[in-house]
Amino acid sequence: MTTNRPHIAVIGAGLAGLSCARQLQETGYMVTVFDSGAQPGGRMGTRRGQGWQCDHGAQYFTARDPAFSEEVARWEAAGVAGLWEPRLAVIGGNAPALEQRSTARFVGVPRMNAPASWLATGLVIRNRVTIRHMRHDDAGWRLRSDEHGLHPEHYDAVLFAVPPQQAAELLEPLLPLTAQLASEAVMQPCWSVTLRLAQRHAPGYDAAFVNEGPLRWLARDSSKPGREGGEVWVAQASPEWSAAHIDTPDSEVAASMVAAFRALGGPAPGAVSVHRWLYAKAAAESSRRAVWIPAVRVGLCGDWLLGGRAEDAWLSGRALASSVTASVPLCFGEPCSSAR
Ligand SMILES: Cc1cc2nc3c(=O)[nH]c(=O)nc-3n(C[C@H](O)[C@H](O)[C@H](O)COP(=O)(O)OP(=O)(O)OC[C@H]3O[C@@H](n4cnc5c(N)ncnc54)[C@H](O)[C@@H]3O)c2cc1C
């Protein structure tokens, strides 16, 4: 029976790819998810080491859409997300609007990638596989990866849930107009620094919007619910500073950001790790939730289509799954027109 179901490849196991894959699998499609990373989550990432962990990508997520609010409630019930109520400060410049400060903020528990791991449960996920190319023949789409060359499987549809510049590279040889649409999306970079401290740092806030110097955001990761291990803070640079230092060596970036942290009263960290997010956040939203080209059965989803937040990624994935469901026939048993 199962061999007659359409088989769909999803490239990217961030929130968008996972929400899309999960909805398709629950509808009855066969789904295989590929991700270049070691584990699902993408930009909802957590760095871990001996006795410490730190969310070094997304810091928290909000839930404005009713469908996403219901999903977050499911995550809370499953114990993989929780409310984070940091004591917030605003340092320098203009304070954010009061409404923004009173928004409910959620985090993954015990770490930011926990909701992604939960979504991934029951899905076929192939980690550490970087898709570089795809091609079509009479039996459907085939994928080529760095690790395995040309994959033997054929897919009835291929869905890209990767940052737009990466989607554009993959689509350029086959669908140049769609590649252009993706390449026009502007993504802002972000340098993120994890600061491990020897003892508790108590400046009177757990997180701060910073409006001066290199930094834009500062948070005591240890103040989030369910965290264990030593005292850890994260500092993230502004998009402008990150762009201006995009090719600066890690060590110099770390030195500048630690100096900014210390200028705000922070102690000298015992250890520092730095990460450059080339495509951290979308600078603007587009006019559609997802892109689906039924004639070739290729689709795109991701936060960048809707506005750049975790919630947008999840919603975009669902929107793409609905488009696929509406146009790729799902049938069980024989005969089945879409089965090979
Ligand atoms: C520093 C930072 C701070 C942020 N802060 C917040 C915040 O406070 N609140 C908020 O709501 N959002 C925040 N975000 C944004 C949020 O993380 C994203 O909106 C969301 O995680 C995007 O999900 P996605 O599935 O669209 O993409 P991603 O999470 O980027 O997932 C894409 C996946 O595709 C994989 N991939 C890429 N290319 C390939 C390939 N060729 N082959 C196979 N796999 C591939 C990647 O490994 C990745 O896992 C932040 C992001 C960053 C980086």
The ligand as an SDF file (V2000), in Angstrom:
LIG
                    3D

 53 58  0  0  0  0  0  0  0  0999 V2000
   20.5730   35.0970   15.5240 C   0  0  0  0  0  0  0  0  0  0  0  0
   19.1110   34.8560   15.2800 C   0  0  0  0  0  0  0  0  0  0  0  0
   18.1740   35.3930   16.1520 C   0  0  0  0  0  0  0  0  0  0  0  0
   16.8130   35.1810   15.9360 C   0  0  0  0  0  0  0  0  0  0  0  0
   15.9070   35.6360   16.8490 N   0  0  0  0  0  0  0  0  0  0  0  0
   14.6030   35.3320   16.6980 C   0  0  0  0  0  0  0  0  0  0  0  0
   13.6690   35.6860   17.6970 C   0  0  0  0  0  0  0  0  0  0  0  0
   14.0230   36.2340   18.7380 O   0  0  0  0  0  0  0  0  0  0  0  0
   12.3530   35.3700   17.4920 N   0  0  0  0  0  0  0  0  0  0  0  0
   11.9380   34.7150   16.3620 C   0  0  0  0  0  0  0  0  0  0  0  0
   10.7310   34.4180   16.2260 O   0  0  0  0  0  0  0  0  0  0  0  0
   12.8170   34.3580   15.3910 N   0  0  0  0  0  0  0  0  0  0  0  0
   14.1170   34.6660   15.5460 C   0  0  0  0  0  0  0  0  0  0  0  0
   15.0230   34.2800   14.5890 N   0  0  0  0  0  0  0  0  0  0  0  0
   14.5160   33.7380   13.3230 C   0  0  0  0  0  0  0  0  0  0  0  0
   14.1100   32.2550   13.4350 C   0  0  0  0  0  0  0  0  0  0  0  0
   15.1880   31.5100   13.9280 O   0  0  0  0  0  0  0  0  0  0  0  0
   13.7260   31.8060   12.0450 C   0  0  0  0  0  0  0  0  0  0  0  0
   12.6190   32.5840   11.6090 O   0  0  0  0  0  0  0  0  0  0  0  0
   13.3260   30.3510   11.8930 C   0  0  0  0  0  0  0  0  0  0  0  0
   14.0600   29.5130   12.7390 O   0  0  0  0  0  0  0  0  0  0  0  0
   13.5070   29.9840   10.4310 C   0  0  0  0  0  0  0  0  0  0  0  0
   13.0910   28.6630   10.1930 O   0  0  0  0  0  0  0  0  0  0  0  0
   13.1960   28.0600    8.7250 P   0  0  0  0  0  0  0  0  0  0  0  0
   12.7360   26.6560    8.8180 O   0  0  0  0  0  0  0  0  0  0  0  0
   12.5000   28.9610    7.7650 O   0  0  0  0  0  0  0  0  0  0  0  0
   14.7400   28.1290    8.3250 O   0  0  0  0  0  0  0  0  0  0  0  0
   16.0140   27.4870    9.0430 P   0  0  0  0  0  0  0  0  0  0  0  0
   15.8060   27.3710   10.5030 O   0  0  0  0  0  0  0  0  0  0  0  0
   17.1760   28.2740    8.5570 O   0  0  0  0  0  0  0  0  0  0  0  0
   16.0770   26.0150    8.4480 O   0  0  0  0  0  0  0  0  0  0  0  0
   16.6840   25.7280    7.2180 C   0  0  0  0  0  0  0  0  0  0  0  0
   17.3730   24.3820    7.3110 C   0  0  0  0  0  0  0  0  0  0  0  0
   17.8370   24.0420    6.0060 O   0  0  0  0  0  0  0  0  0  0  0  0
   19.0900   23.4010    6.1180 C   0  0  0  0  0  0  0  0  0  0  0  0
   19.7480   23.5510    4.8300 N   0  0  0  0  0  0  0  0  0  0  0  0
   20.1400   24.6890    4.2210 C   0  0  0  0  0  0  0  0  0  0  0  0
   20.6540   24.4130    3.0070 N   0  0  0  0  0  0  0  0  0  0  0  0
   20.5810   23.0740    2.8460 C   0  0  0  0  0  0  0  0  0  0  0  0
   20.9570   22.1660    1.7910 C   0  0  0  0  0  0  0  0  0  0  0  0
   21.5130   22.6000    0.6640 N   0  0  0  0  0  0  0  0  0  0  0  0
   20.7440   20.8310    1.9720 N   0  0  0  0  0  0  0  0  0  0  0  0
   20.1800   20.3610    3.1220 C   0  0  0  0  0  0  0  0  0  0  0  0
   19.8100   21.1860    4.1410 N   0  0  0  0  0  0  0  0  0  0  0  0
   20.0130   22.5080    4.0010 C   0  0  0  0  0  0  0  0  0  0  0  0
   19.7720   24.0960    7.2830 C   0  0  0  0  0  0  0  0  0  0  0  0
   20.7350   23.2480    7.8920 O   0  0  0  0  0  0  0  0  0  0  0  0
   18.5940   24.3840    8.2270 C   0  0  0  0  0  0  0  0  0  0  0  0
   18.4430   23.3870    9.2150 O   0  0  0  0  0  0  0  0  0  0  0  0
   16.3810   34.4500   14.7980 C   0  0  0  0  0  0  0  0  0  0  0  0
   17.3340   33.9040   13.9360 C   0  0  0  0  0  0  0  0  0  0  0  0
   18.6790   34.0910   14.1780 C   0  0  0  0  0  0  0  0  0  0  0  0
   19.6870   33.4500   13.2750 C   0  0  0  0  0  0  0  0  0  0  0  0
  1  2  1  0
  2  3  1  0
  2 52  2  0
  3  4  2  0
  4  5  1  0
  4 50  1  0
  5  6  2  0
  6  7  1  0
  6 13  1  0
  7  8  2  0
  7  9  1  0
  9 10  1  0
 10 11  2  0
 10 12  1  0
 12 13  2  0
 13 14  1  0
 14 15  1  0
 14 50  1  0
 15 16  1  0
 16 17  1  0
 16 18  1  0
 18 19  1  0
 18 20  1  0
 20 21  1  0
 20 22  1  0
 22 23  1  0
 23 24  1  0
 24 25  2  0
 24 26  1  0
 24 27  1  0
 27 28  1  0
 28 29  2  0
 28 30  1  0
 28 31  1  0
 31 32  1  0
 32 33  1  0
 33 34  1  0
 33 48  1  0
 34 35  1  0
 35 36  1  0
 35 46  1  0
 36 37  1  0
 36 45  1  0
 37 38  2  0
 38 39  1  0
 39 40  1  0
 39 45  2  0
 40 41  1  0
 40 42  2  0
 42 43  1  0
 43 44  2  0
 44 45  1  0
 46 47  1  0
 46 48  1  0
 48 49  1  0
 50 51  2  0
 51 52  1  0
 52 53  1  0
M  END
$$$$
